[in-house]
C-alpha cells in the first residue's frame, strides 16, 4: 500500500536539510548561541519528516531530540511526536497550518513543570521565515487561558558542501 500524498505532505518537505540552531530563552536579554546544536531533517517517503537535533545543554551534558511530523488526511491534521534524551515524556502532536501557510501550530500535553504531578497544555509552533530560516517556539497555557512563552529557537539552513 502506498500513501496518497497531498499538499500538506509537500509542505513538510521544506523542513528537510541540515540546520544550525540557536536558542532565545524567555526573560534573558541575550540570545544564547549554542554553535554545537545542529538539526538534521530527512523525508520518510514524502509522507513524514524525521528530525534529529543534537547539542550541548547549558549544564554541559549532551542531548538528542527526535521530532516526527506527518499529515493525516482523514483527520485533516498534522500529527507527530517529540522525544528528548533529557526527559521521559513523549510529546504527541496534533495541529494545523494558519491561513498564510507559514505557521504550523502543534497542540500537545505535557508535564506542568511548575506543578509536579500535573499536566498542562502546550503549543509548539513552527514559523517559516523563508527557504533558509525558520523558528520553533513553545508556549504553555496559563490557568486564565493566556499563553506564556517557554522557549524559542531559530534555524538557519547549512548550505550543502
Secondary structure, 3 states (H helix, E strand, C coil): CCCCCCHHHHHHHHHCEEEEEEECCCCCCCCECCCCCEEEEEEECCCEEEEEEEEECCCCCEEEEEEEEEEECCCCEEEEEEEECCCCCCEEEEEEECCCCCEEEEEEEEECCCCCCCEEEEEEEEEEEECCEEEEEEEEECCCCCEEEEEEEEEEECCCC
